[in-house]
């Protein structure tokens, strides 16, 4: 029996799903045939992902050594983890959001700093100390799925990038991570979107240390930033969006509208919870998600803070300090 390891997602674009150890399941990498031969995202740093990539390329009559360009849509390890190994096996240029150049130069150091930053956010917003410590240990154990690499083609909004014989425009779309970029081929309406927008799940906007920022950097507002990024993408003439997980998106505007509406709905729910008494973000998360606020503590805390940020932006919530913890109350 032969298993098809890649499929044609658009003319000259092959989708290569690679396994990840994460709840999200497979990550989609894309091979764009033509000049330069381009791989968009690498998959995680694991033997099974590397083996699957090898076999998918083999099926197309290609080898890793043939790759001429590797493009990273963002900094998450399911998208960049094989970079170090691939870069050793080919002489491809590596394109990514410009501020990822120093971040990826020493991935392990960057990931450690990101963890410390996350732990400070968790403590500040009411997670018990033991849980913060446990999450720190679990997160450090996952770092091995990422890797360092040299970004030789730093990208910024407005840049153009040739991939697989086509000319793409580069757009910065932070929110899901601080480093998300998307690529639009205007002529065909093809967008390579990474995890900016996914068809069957809403992309989470994790609270992340500002790229290369100090540990004291103020808390960013990823969901506010993400909502702006989504609105900008909604204005674009996209016909087909190929994404980092799951199926391609055909009706991006309708999907973006439903994602933004879901954000507003959740913000209203949170506002009701803090209408009569102030709560920490963790207390809000416990009321919203129950045990999931423990088992997926950082994710639900990020969700909660994200929606609070939307309310803060609109002047509907106050944040104040009590015994070193941030508490929130309806304005
Ligand atoms: Zn991903």
Boltz pocket constraint, residues with backbone or C-beta under 6 A from the ligand:
constraints:
  - pocket:
      binder: B
      contacts: [[A, 27], [A, 76], [A, 78], [A, 79], [A, 195], [A, 244], [A, 245]]
      max_distance: 6.0
